[in-house]
Amino acid sequence: MIVHNLDPVLIDFGIIQIRWYSLAYIFGILIGWWYGKIILEKKINQNNEIIYLSKFDDLIGYIIIGTIVGGRLGYVFFYDPFFYFDNFLEIIKIWNGGMSFHGGLAGVAISAYIFSKKNNLNYKVYFDTISAVAPIGIFLGRISNFINGELYGVPTQKPWGIIFPNVDNVPRHPSQIYEALLEGILLFIVLNILIFFNRSKIGFVSAIFLILYGFFRIVCEQFREPDIHLGYIFNYFSVGTILSILMTIFGFIFLFKVVYAKKA
Protein backbone atom coordinates (compact mmCIF):
# COMPACT_ATOMS: atom_id res chain seq x y z
CA MET A 1 0.00 0.00 0.00
CA ILE A 2 1.08 3.57 -0.72
CA VAL A 3 1.14 6.20 2.02
CA HIS A 4 0.10 9.70 0.99
CA ASN A 5 2.76 12.17 2.13
CA LEU A 6 2.33 15.04 -0.33
CA ASP A 7 2.36 18.65 0.89
CA PRO A 8 -0.52 20.84 -0.37
CA VAL A 9 1.82 23.86 -0.12
CA LEU A 10 4.34 24.10 -2.97
CA ILE A 11 6.25 27.10 -1.63
CA ASP A 12 5.91 28.69 1.82
CA PHE A 13 7.13 32.27 2.17
CA GLY A 14 5.71 32.54 5.69
CA ILE A 15 3.10 35.22 5.17
CA ILE A 16 2.31 34.02 1.66
CA GLN A 17 1.90 30.41 0.56
CA ILE A 18 1.70 29.06 -2.97
CA ARG A 19 -0.62 26.06 -2.95
CA TRP A 20 -1.12 23.41 -5.60
CA TYR A 21 -4.88 24.03 -5.54
CA SER A 22 -4.44 27.72 -6.39
CA LEU A 23 -2.05 26.84 -9.21
CA ALA A 24 -4.62 24.38 -10.57
CA TYR A 25 -7.15 27.21 -10.88
CA ILE A 26 -4.63 29.61 -12.42
CA PHE A 27 -3.18 27.20 -14.96
CA GLY A 28 -6.60 25.72 -15.70
CA ILE A 29 -7.84 29.17 -16.71
CA LEU A 30 -4.68 30.14 -18.63
CA ILE A 31 -4.41 26.87 -20.57
CA GLY A 32 -8.17 26.85 -21.17
CA TRP A 33 -7.99 30.43 -22.47
CA TRP A 34 -5.15 29.54 -24.85
CA TYR A 35 -6.75 26.32 -26.08
CA GLY A 36 -10.19 27.89 -26.37
CA LYS A 37 -8.78 30.41 -28.85
CA ILE A 38 -7.37 27.54 -30.91
CA ILE A 39 -10.84 25.97 -31.06
CA LEU A 40 -12.48 29.26 -32.03
CA GLU A 41 -9.86 29.82 -34.76
CA LYS A 42 -10.80 26.42 -36.15
CA LYS A 43 -14.47 27.41 -36.08
CA ILE A 44 -13.66 30.65 -37.90
CA ASN A 45 -12.19 28.63 -40.75
CA GLN A 46 -15.47 26.70 -40.92
CA ASN A 47 -18.05 29.44 -40.31
CA ASN A 48 -16.19 32.76 -40.74
CA GLU A 49 -17.41 33.96 -37.33
CA ILE A 50 -14.37 35.94 -36.23
CA ILE A 51 -16.33 37.99 -33.68
CA TYR A 52 -16.46 35.01 -31.30
CA LEU A 53 -12.66 34.91 -31.20
CA SER A 54 -12.28 38.68 -30.81
CA LYS A 55 -14.71 38.70 -27.88
CA PHE A 56 -13.25 35.62 -26.17
CA ASP A 57 -10.69 37.60 -24.15
CA ASP A 58 -13.50 39.67 -22.64
CA LEU A 59 -15.46 36.50 -21.83
CA ILE A 60 -12.63 35.13 -19.66
CA GLY A 61 -13.32 37.70 -16.95
CA TYR A 62 -16.96 36.62 -16.82
CA ILE A 63 -15.90 32.97 -16.61
CA ILE A 64 -13.52 33.60 -13.70
CA ILE A 65 -16.23 35.42 -11.73
CA GLY A 66 -18.80 32.77 -12.59
CA THR A 67 -16.47 29.96 -11.52
CA ILE A 68 -15.61 31.48 -8.14
CA VAL A 69 -19.07 32.81 -7.24
CA GLY A 70 -20.94 29.78 -8.57
CA GLY A 71 -18.52 27.29 -7.06
CA ARG A 72 -18.69 28.90 -3.64
CA LEU A 73 -22.46 29.41 -3.56
CA GLY A 74 -22.95 25.90 -4.88
CA TYR A 75 -20.98 24.51 -1.95
CA VAL A 76 -22.89 26.72 0.49
CA PHE A 77 -26.33 25.65 -0.73
CA PHE A 78 -25.65 22.05 -1.76
CA TYR A 79 -23.25 20.85 0.91
CA ASP A 80 -23.46 22.88 4.13
CA PRO A 81 -26.30 25.47 4.09
CA PHE A 82 -27.11 25.37 7.81
CA PHE A 83 -23.52 26.11 8.85
CA TYR A 84 -23.16 29.05 6.48
CA PHE A 85 -26.56 30.50 7.31
CA ASP A 86 -25.48 30.57 10.95
CA ASN A 87 -22.01 31.85 10.05
CA PHE A 88 -22.76 34.15 7.15
CA LEU A 89 -19.33 35.81 6.96
CA GLU A 90 -17.70 32.41 6.41
CA ILE A 91 -19.18 32.39 2.91
CA ILE A 92 -16.59 34.87 1.67
CA LYS A 93 -13.66 32.96 3.19
CA ILE A 94 -13.01 30.80 0.14
CA TRP A 95 -9.39 30.34 1.24
CA ASN A 96 -10.70 27.97 3.91
CA GLY A 97 -11.91 25.61 1.19
CA GLY A 98 -15.34 24.60 -0.03
CA MET A 99 -16.06 24.80 -3.77
CA SER A 100 -18.68 22.86 -5.70
CA PHE A 101 -18.05 21.77 -9.29
CA HIS A 102 -21.75 21.74 -10.13
CA GLY A 103 -22.14 25.23 -8.68
CA GLY A 104 -19.09 26.44 -10.60
CA LEU A 105 -20.51 24.94 -13.79
CA ALA A 106 -23.80 26.75 -13.27
CA GLY A 107 -21.91 29.98 -12.61
CA VAL A 108 -19.87 29.63 -15.80
CA ALA A 109 -22.98 28.79 -17.86
CA ILE A 110 -24.89 31.80 -16.51
CA SER A 111 -21.96 34.19 -17.02
CA ALA A 112 -21.33 32.93 -20.59
CA TYR A 113 -25.04 33.23 -21.38
CA ILE A 114 -25.22 36.81 -20.06
CA PHE A 115 -22.07 37.78 -21.96
CA SER A 116 -23.38 36.27 -25.19
CA LYS A 117 -26.76 37.98 -24.92
CA LYS A 118 -25.08 41.27 -24.07
CA ASN A 119 -22.99 41.04 -27.26
CA ASN A 120 -25.79 39.58 -29.41
CA LEU A 121 -23.93 36.28 -29.93
CA ASN A 122 -25.03 32.64 -29.95
CA TYR A 123 -24.27 31.39 -26.44
CA LYS A 124 -24.05 27.79 -27.67
CA VAL A 125 -20.81 28.57 -29.53
CA TYR A 126 -19.16 29.56 -26.26
CA PHE A 127 -20.83 26.70 -24.41
CA ASP A 128 -19.25 24.22 -26.83
CA THR A 129 -15.85 25.88 -26.58
CA ILE A 130 -15.90 25.98 -22.77
CA SER A 131 -17.08 22.36 -22.63
CA ALA A 132 -14.17 21.23 -24.81
CA VAL A 133 -11.55 22.96 -22.64
CA ALA A 134 -13.17 22.37 -19.23
CA PRO A 135 -11.63 18.88 -18.75
CA ILE A 136 -8.21 20.55 -18.59
CA GLY A 137 -9.18 22.45 -15.45
CA ILE A 138 -11.04 19.43 -14.09
CA PHE A 139 -7.94 17.26 -14.48
CA LEU A 140 -5.69 19.80 -12.74
CA GLY A 141 -8.27 20.31 -10.00
CA ARG A 142 -8.60 16.58 -9.23
CA ILE A 143 -4.83 16.15 -9.16
CA SER A 144 -4.60 19.01 -6.65
CA ASN A 145 -7.39 17.36 -4.63
CA PHE A 146 -5.21 14.26 -4.46
CA ILE A 147 -2.17 16.31 -3.40
CA ASN A 148 -4.29 17.96 -0.69
CA GLY A 149 -5.45 14.54 0.54
CA GLU A 150 -9.11 15.58 0.22
CA LEU A 151 -12.12 14.02 -1.50
CA TYR A 152 -10.56 10.62 -0.81
CA GLY A 153 -12.21 7.30 -1.54
CA VAL A 154 -13.85 4.57 0.48
CA PRO A 155 -11.74 1.79 2.06
CA THR A 156 -10.34 -0.86 -0.27
CA GLN A 157 -7.99 -3.82 -0.25
CA LYS A 158 -6.87 -3.24 -3.83
CA PRO A 159 -3.08 -3.07 -4.28
CA TRP A 160 -3.34 0.54 -5.49
CA GLY A 161 -5.11 1.65 -2.32
CA ILE A 162 -3.74 4.84 -0.74
CA ILE A 163 -3.37 5.49 2.99
CA PHE A 164 -4.21 9.10 3.86
CA PRO A 165 -2.58 9.61 7.31
CA ASN A 166 -4.63 12.75 7.98
CA VAL A 167 -7.76 10.61 7.75
CA ASP A 168 -6.84 7.18 9.17
CA ASN A 169 -4.53 4.25 8.47
CA VAL A 170 -6.97 2.43 6.19
CA PRO A 171 -6.11 2.00 2.48
CA ARG A 172 -8.61 3.89 0.35
CA HIS A 173 -9.52 4.25 -3.30
CA PRO A 174 -7.68 7.21 -4.90
CA SER A 175 -11.01 8.51 -6.17
CA GLN A 176 -9.42 11.83 -7.10
CA ILE A 177 -7.23 10.00 -9.63
CA TYR A 178 -10.23 8.11 -11.00
CA GLU A 179 -11.97 11.42 -11.58
CA ALA A 180 -8.87 12.97 -13.16
CA LEU A 181 -8.68 10.08 -15.64
CA LEU A 182 -12.39 9.91 -16.51
CA GLU A 183 -13.61 13.50 -16.11
CA GLY A 184 -10.30 14.95 -17.25
CA ILE A 185 -8.39 12.90 -19.80
CA LEU A 186 -11.10 10.64 -21.29
CA LEU A 187 -13.72 13.39 -21.42
CA PHE A 188 -11.20 15.75 -23.05
CA ILE A 189 -10.41 13.21 -25.78
CA VAL A 190 -14.07 12.52 -26.60
CA LEU A 191 -15.17 16.16 -26.67
CA ASN A 192 -12.23 17.34 -28.74
CA ILE A 193 -12.75 14.61 -31.30
CA LEU A 194 -16.32 15.85 -31.59
CA ILE A 195 -15.51 19.54 -31.80
CA PHE A 196 -12.68 19.18 -34.33
CA PHE A 197 -13.84 16.30 -36.51
CA ASN A 198 -17.62 16.36 -36.25
CA ARG A 199 -19.60 19.15 -37.91
CA SER A 200 -22.65 18.63 -35.74
CA LYS A 201 -25.18 21.24 -34.71
CA ILE A 202 -23.94 23.99 -32.39
CA GLY A 203 -24.66 22.91 -28.82
CA PHE A 204 -24.05 19.21 -29.43
CA VAL A 205 -20.67 19.22 -27.67
CA SER A 206 -22.16 21.02 -24.67
CA ALA A 207 -24.89 18.40 -24.33
CA ILE A 208 -22.40 15.52 -24.57
CA PHE A 209 -20.26 17.21 -21.92
CA LEU A 210 -23.18 17.34 -19.49
CA ILE A 211 -24.13 13.73 -20.17
CA LEU A 212 -20.64 12.22 -20.02
CA TYR A 213 -19.40 14.24 -17.07
CA GLY A 214 -22.55 13.38 -15.16
CA PHE A 215 -22.11 9.68 -15.96
CA PHE A 216 -18.39 9.62 -15.11
CA ARG A 217 -19.03 11.48 -11.85
CA ILE A 218 -21.78 9.02 -10.87
CA VAL A 219 -19.34 6.15 -11.44
CA CYS A 220 -16.58 7.83 -9.42
CA GLU A 221 -18.95 8.69 -6.59
CA GLN A 222 -19.30 4.94 -5.94
CA PHE A 223 -15.65 4.92 -4.88
CA ARG A 224 -15.60 8.30 -3.11
CA GLU A 225 -16.20 8.82 0.60
CA PRO A 226 -19.25 11.09 1.07
CA ASP A 227 -18.97 14.26 3.10
CA ILE A 228 -18.91 13.32 6.78
CA HIS A 229 -21.62 15.81 7.78
CA LEU A 230 -23.92 14.63 4.97
CA GLY A 231 -23.32 10.92 4.45
CA TYR A 232 -25.59 9.10 2.02
CA ILE A 233 -29.12 10.17 1.13
CA PHE A 234 -31.53 7.23 1.28
CA ASN A 235 -28.48 5.20 2.42
CA TYR A 236 -27.10 5.08 -1.12
CA PHE A 237 -26.86 8.40 -2.96
CA SER A 238 -24.26 11.05 -2.19
CA VAL A 239 -25.04 14.70 -2.90
CA GLY A 240 -22.58 14.56 -5.78
CA THR A 241 -24.45 11.60 -7.27
CA ILE A 242 -27.82 13.35 -7.09
CA LEU A 243 -26.44 16.54 -8.65
CA SER A 244 -24.78 14.48 -11.40
CA ILE A 245 -28.01 12.61 -12.13
CA LEU A 246 -29.80 15.94 -12.55
CA MET A 247 -26.93 17.17 -14.71
CA THR A 248 -27.18 14.11 -16.96
CA ILE A 249 -30.95 14.49 -17.31
CA PHE A 250 -30.53 18.15 -18.24
CA GLY A 251 -27.86 17.10 -20.74
CA PHE A 252 -30.29 14.74 -22.49
CA ILE A 253 -32.95 17.47 -22.57
CA PHE A 254 -30.42 19.90 -24.05
CA LEU A 255 -29.32 17.26 -26.57
CA PHE A 256 -32.93 16.69 -27.60
CA LYS A 257 -33.37 20.40 -28.23
CA VAL A 258 -30.17 20.52 -30.31
CA VAL A 259 -31.11 17.47 -32.39
CA TYR A 260 -34.70 18.69 -32.83
CA ALA A 261 -33.43 22.08 -34.00
CA LYS A 262 -31.17 20.30 -36.49
CA LYS A 263 -34.04 18.31 -37.94
CA ALA A 264 -36.23 21.38 -38.08
Sequence and secondary structure as in RCSB ss.txt:
>XXXX:A:sequence
MIVHNLDPVLIDFGIIQIRWYSLAYIFGILIGWWYGKIILEKKINQNNEIIYLSKFDDLIGYIIIGTIVGGRLGY
VFFYDPFFYFDNFLEIIKIWNGGMSFHGGLAGVAISAYIFSKKNNLNYKVYFDTISAVAPIGIFLGRISNFINGE
LYGVPTQKPWGIIFPNVDNVPRHPSQIYEALLEGILLFIVLNILIFFNRSKIGFVSAIFLILYGFFRIVCEQFRE
PDIHLGYIFNYFSVGTILSILMTIFGFIFLFKVVYAKKA
>XXXX:A:secstr
 EE    SEEEE SS EEEHHHHHHHHHHHHHHHHHHHHHHHHHHHH  HHHHHTHHHHHHHHHHHHHHHHHHHH
HHHH HHHHHHSGGGGG GGG    HHHHHHHHHHHHHHHHHHTT  HHHHHHHHHHHHHHHHHHHHHHHHHHT 
S B B  STT EE TTT SSEE  HHHHHIIIIIIIHHHHHHHHHHH    TTHHHHHHHHHHHHHHHHHHTTB 
  TTT  BTTTB HHHHHHHHHHHHHHHHHHHHHHHHH 
